[in-house]
Amino acid sequence: MQPEFIDNKHKDFAHNWVTLSRFLFFCQIFLLAAFILGGCYGMYTHRYKGKPQVAVPENTLYNPVYK
């Protein structure tokens, strides 16, 4: 009696280099897009909110005013 042979070559990444390379390519594209979108979101949430109102003493202006 011979042992039963199960062919799993069409289902395994290790035996099909085309499928593996396509899978790795799409993983790289997905990770690149995720990093770009994550970086854009981080820059958006930490963006410059505008000029703050800073109290400047009058004696330090370009034309100082002394008392």
C-alpha positions as CSV (number, residue, x, y, z in Angstrom):
1,M,0.0,0.0,0.0
2,Q,1.4,3.4,-1.0
3,P,1.0,6.5,1.2
4,E,-1.4,9.1,0.0
5,F,0.2,12.1,-1.6
6,I,-1.4,15.5,-1.0
7,D,-0.3,18.2,-3.4
8,N,-0.2,21.6,-1.6
9,K,2.1,23.4,-4.0
10,H,-0.6,25.6,-5.4
11,K,-1.6,26.7,-1.9
12,D,1.8,27.4,-0.3
13,F,3.8,30.7,-0.7
14,A,7.1,28.8,-0.5
15,H,6.5,26.9,-3.7
16,N,5.0,29.7,-5.8
17,W,7.5,32.6,-6.2
18,V,5.1,34.7,-8.3
19,T,2.4,34.6,-5.7
20,L,5.0,35.3,-2.9
21,S,6.5,38.3,-4.8
22,R,3.1,39.7,-5.6
23,F,2.1,39.4,-1.9
24,L,5.3,41.1,-0.7
25,F,4.9,43.9,-3.2
26,F,1.4,44.6,-2.0
27,C,2.6,44.5,1.6
28,Q,5.3,47.1,0.8
29,I,2.7,49.3,-1.0
30,F,0.3,49.0,2.0
31,L,3.0,49.8,4.6
32,L,4.4,52.7,2.6
33,A,0.9,54.2,2.3
34,A,0.2,53.6,6.0
35,F,3.5,55.4,7.0
36,I,2.7,58.3,4.6
37,L,-0.8,58.7,5.9
38,G,0.3,58.3,9.5
39,G,3.0,61.0,9.0
40,C,0.5,63.4,7.4
41,Y,-2.0,62.8,10.2
42,G,0.8,63.5,12.8
43,M,1.8,66.7,11.1
44,Y,-1.8,67.8,10.8
45,T,-2.5,67.2,14.5
46,H,0.7,69.1,15.6
47,R,0.4,71.9,13.0
48,Y,1.2,75.5,13.8
49,K,-1.9,77.1,15.3
50,G,-1.0,80.8,14.5
51,K,0.7,83.7,16.2
52,P,0.3,83.9,19.9
53,Q,-0.2,87.3,21.5
54,V,3.1,88.0,23.3
55,A,3.5,90.9,25.7
56,V,6.6,92.8,24.6
57,P,8.0,95.4,27.0
58,E,8.0,98.9,25.4
59,N,11.7,99.5,26.2
60,T,12.7,96.6,23.9
61,L,10.9,97.8,20.8
62,Y,12.7,99.1,17.7
63,N,11.8,102.6,18.8
64,P,11.9,102.2,22.6
65,V,9.6,104.1,24.8
66,Y,11.1,105.1,28.1
67,K,9.3,106.4,31.2
